[in-house]
Amino acid sequence: MSPQEKPCYDEPALIHRAKQNDRTAQGELYEHYVDAIYRYMVYRTGNHAVAEDLTAEVFAKMLTSLARYEDRGLPFGAWLFRIARTRLVDYWRSTQRREAKTVVLSEELEVFLTNDALPADRQEYEDLLKALEYLTEAEREIILLRFASELDNQAIAMIVHSNPNAVKSMMYRALRKLREILTRQEQFYDADTEGRYGR
Amino acid sequence: MSHDRDDAQFSDVAVRLEGLRRLHLSAADRQRIWRTAYSYAQRGPQTSARRQGLTGSFLRLFASSLVVMAFLVTSVVWASTQSLPGDALYPLARGFESAQLALTPAPQRAEVELQLLNRRAMEVRQLIHHQRPVPPEIIIEISTAVEKMITAPESFGGATVVRGHLALQEEVLRRVVAQNPKSRAAAVVVGSTAAARVSLQPLSTLTSSAIFATSSHPAFEPERDQQSIPPGQNQILPDQGETPGESHRLPPQEQMHRVRNKRYPARI
């Protein structure tokens, strides 16, 4: 499980050094996971500033709790994502609202996300984000953990407190649903719009 | 990322989803987030601080509540110990006494019973001082305790100790009789207590005149309601065939027994 494969990345050694308060090792662990955590946060909150702040809090927790971390069957990445998930739930609780069924990306973020893409890619990207909104919360979470944060089913199961087979089944259903939405996108959105506003 | 069967089956969707990874933080953003994380770690995350604040407030509130509760409980217990028969808190005080008696080991139980008997005497004195009626239950209770003492004086520290306590009870009961001359039960118990006290005297000090003196003591012959009670029947209701005026010459234990049975007749 490695969000960014690097040939010289030796995670156990880095964790050992980071526990000794080695700032370089802590920084390397941060560099290794920061994008994955940030993507998880930004696709779930739809807000760049909030995602950035939550990411900082996750790594602050990593720094304060690293001394207590021991790899007893829970890989470091899964441990970090569990912190992220807990922090996200705390955030929703503190803002007195549940996770929105559809994550509406802020306009600023949409511009930020599609800024450097080619016009064709940009449309495809926007369609994908829109299609994600039609998944359930659990489906969207495992899709994001798998494809945005590059985790495998084993790690995802540990993070969402499930088992790999259940994650695999849910992943299958989510992908099938997504393909259906993306294949018949215009038809699907028209029907959905009628369903929402046509009555 | 490992490509398994699902990814192969849904490769078109998977390829599009991999586009989500295009999102990267800029170097400046990374630096900023790392600095923020470090500062949070130094002073503790804001949420944790807030949660700690809430926990602290809860603990303070809980501790304050405990102190208030302890104060209230102490006050009620203290007030109940000062209560007299007829007061609202008196049953609570009696409950504490029962618990104290139940928790006392058998060897020390007699001593506690004597303490409680003295407390009854003190309560009776206070009731009389405040011109309040003495409930008959208290008289019965004193009578029972006195009987218990004279039955087995050695359990209560010997004849000398028991005599001292009997004298105290006798003095208190005389006050009851003085306050309420119609209290036949009190009069009987006074007489029997006095007789018991005398019967516990060492033989060398006992004289027949001393024994008969207890029976003719004024307290033993309280003022009667002349219209309702005939002379000689002022203590207890005599049994059939018993000569009126004979009952007060019965042994003290028998007199007390009759007082109790008259009030709480045995079920047959």
HADDOCK unambig.tbl for C-alpha pairs under 7 A between the chains (distance, minus, plus):
assign (segid A and resid 35 and name CA) (segid B and resid 24 and name CA) 6.01 0.50 0.50
assign (segid A and resid 35 and name CA) (segid B and resid 25 and name CA) 6.44 0.50 0.50
assign (segid A and resid 39 and name CA) (segid B and resid 23 and name CA) 6.95 0.50 0.50
assign (segid A and resid 52 and name CA) (segid B and resid 33 and name CA) 6.60 0.50 0.50
assign (segid A and resid 56 and name CA) (segid B and resid 33 and name CA) 5.18 0.50 0.50
assign (segid A and resid 56 and name CA) (segid B and resid 34 and name CA) 6.54 0.50 0.50
assign (segid A and resid 56 and name CA) (segid B and resid 36 and name CA) 5.88 0.50 0.50
assign (segid A and resid 56 and name CA) (segid B and resid 37 and name CA) 4.43 0.50 0.50
assign (segid A and resid 57 and name CA) (segid B and resid 37 and name CA) 5.82 0.50 0.50
assign (segid A and resid 57 and name CA) (segid B and resid 40 and name CA) 6.89 0.50 0.50
assign (segid A and resid 57 and name CA) (segid B and resid 45 and name CA) 6.48 0.50 0.50
assign (segid A and resid 59 and name CA) (segid B and resid 37 and name CA) 5.61 0.50 0.50
assign (segid A and resid 60 and name CA) (segid B and resid 37 and name CA) 4.39 0.50 0.50
assign (segid A and resid 60 and name CA) (segid B and resid 38 and name CA) 5.99 0.50 0.50
assign (segid A and resid 60 and name CA) (segid B and resid 40 and name CA) 5.66 0.50 0.50
assign (segid A and resid 60 and name CA) (segid B and resid 41 and name CA) 4.64 0.50 0.50
assign (segid A and resid 60 and name CA) (segid B and resid 45 and name CA) 6.96 0.50 0.50
assign (segid A and resid 61 and name CA) (segid B and resid 41 and name CA) 6.74 0.50 0.50
assign (segid A and resid 63 and name CA) (segid B and resid 41 and name CA) 6.35 0.50 0.50
assign (segid A and resid 64 and name CA) (segid B and resid 41 and name CA) 5.96 0.50 0.50
assign (segid A and resid 113 and name CA) (segid B and resid 23 and name CA) 6.54 0.50 0.50
assign (segid A and resid 147 and name CA) (segid B and resid 17 and name CA) 5.99 0.50 0.50
assign (segid A and resid 147 and name CA) (segid B and resid 18 and name CA) 5.51 0.50 0.50
assign (segid A and resid 147 and name CA) (segid B and resid 20 and name CA) 6.88 0.50 0.50
assign (segid A and resid 148 and name CA) (segid B and resid 18 and name CA) 6.77 0.50 0.50
assign (segid A and resid 148 and name CA) (segid B and resid 20 and name CA) 5.26 0.50 0.50
assign (segid A and resid 148 and name CA) (segid B and resid 21 and name CA) 5.08 0.50 0.50
assign (segid A and resid 150 and name CA) (segid B and resid 1 and name CA) 6.03 0.50 0.50
assign (segid A and resid 152 and name CA) (segid B and resid 1 and name CA) 6.97 0.50 0.50
assign (segid A and resid 172 and name CA) (segid B and resid 6 and name CA) 6.32 0.50 0.50
assign (segid A and resid 175 and name CA) (segid B and resid 10 and name CA) 6.68 0.50 0.50
assign (segid A and resid 175 and name CA) (segid B and resid 13 and name CA) 6.95 0.50 0.50
assign (segid A and resid 179 and name CA) (segid B and resid 13 and name CA) 5.88 0.50 0.50
